[in-house]
Amino acid sequence: VFLLLRFTTGFFSWCECEEVCPAGSEAGSDDCERVCDQGANCYAHDAFTAFILASLLEECLKYLAIRRITFASLVVDAQSLFIYSACGALGFATVENVLYVLSGGMKVAILRAVLSVPLHMSTGLLIGCSLGFRRFLSTPVRCPLVLVTPVLVHGFYDIFLFWGSRLGGPWGAIGLLLGCATCILGWVRVRAQILQLEAVVPQTDVRPLIWQGTVRPPTVLCLPCCWAKPEEGVERRLADDGKAYTYQEFLTYFGDEDGARAWRQAGPAPLPTRPVPVAMLGRPQGAVTGRHE
């Protein structure tokens, strides 16, 4: 739909600002003035671009990448999920930065390094933290609710920059400050969610778990692999009876305080083995060692 709008109606070229130069002056000189359409339709156009074309679509792409890894067995603690979420967001930001810098030069590179990269990382962490509550605390989390805060943070950041640039003069600096404030608020929210998860989920070294076969080792082509279902990927830990339970089940049985303490002290449950195919039943015992997430 967006490509159709672009090539048939020129949607993305609507309300673009123009550089007006006096007769005899070259484009880009100090005599030239930047003129922008101040119509309400142009401000609506900026809002649509900020919240839909930029924010919603980009955060959906990040969600798909981060959701893919969230429920993998390799994610054994909250810190690992934070790292994977940041990598997913920064991977997207890298591609976007290359496209902008190639057309805008070093000035654009510096501005994006200071502003856009932290923004993308904060929204990626917001997505990862929200999914972490489902992964580790078995809290029901739906995709639209996961995307609300990142989309709003990203959208308001963009709209402040767009409107400040369109108004010109001191409004450009005001829009920049408001964009920075939005990014900071996003990071405050990230910090609060990180503290919530780290208070419950202990830091775990994944390498011994990989050697023991409790956790499946990473693969080179992670994205095309099987998409783990939330029910299968919810963290379960071993209780004293040798059975695996979720965080909510620990709280239900032991109570809030004792359950949280027992959860932190419990070890991850081992992965279930794959069923043996009929064609392999005649092979020697131990020939089948595959495990799944």
C-alpha positions, 0 to 999 in steps of 0.5 A: 500500500505504501509503495503504491501511494509513493509511486502513484500519488507521490505521497512521500513528496507532499509538503516537502520544504524548499530552499528559496534563493535570491536571483544570482545566489547559488543553492546552499549559500547563506542567502538562501532560505528554507521555506516549508508549507504550514498547512494543517494537512502537512502537519497531519502528513508529518504525524502519519509519517512519524507514527505509522510509516516510521514508528509502527513499521520499524518497531514491528520489524524489531518485534519480529527479530526479538520475538524470535529469540525470546523463547529460545532455550539459549535465553536463560536469564534477563541479561541475555535477553537484554543483550539480544534485544539491543543487538536486534535494535542496533542491527536495524539502526545500522542499516538505517544509518548507512542509508541516511549517511550515504545521502546526508554525509558526516553531519547526519552520521554524528546526529544519528549516532547521538540521537537515533541510535540510543532511541532505537536501542531503547525501543528494542529494549522496551520490546525485549523487557515486555517479552521477558515478563512472559518468558521468565514470569509467565505474565500474559503479554500480547503483541499490541501491548508490547508495541504500544510504548515503543511506538509512542516513544519512537513516534513522538521523537520523530514528530517533535523533530519533524514539526520543529524543522517545519516551523523553523527558527527557534522551534527547530531547537525546541523540537530537538530538545523535546525529542531528546526528552522523549528518548530519555523518558524511554530509557527511564522506562527501560531501566524500571523494567530491567530492575523488575526482571533482574530482581527476580531472574538471577544471572546465569552462565549459559556455557555450562548449561550448553555443555550439559545439554540443558540448553541448545547451542546457538546456530549461525542462521538463527532467524530462519529456525523454528519459531518457538511457541510462548507456551514452550518457551516459558522459563521453568525451574526445578523444584525440590521434588525434581519437577519443573514449574513456572515462576507463577507456580512457584509463587502459588505454592510457596507464597510471594516472598518464599516463592521468589526466593526459591525461584532464584535458587532453582536451576533451569529445567532440562530440555525434553528430548525429541521423539525417536523416529520409527526408522531409527528404532533399530540403531544402538542406544545413544545414537539419538541425541537431538534436543529442541527448544 
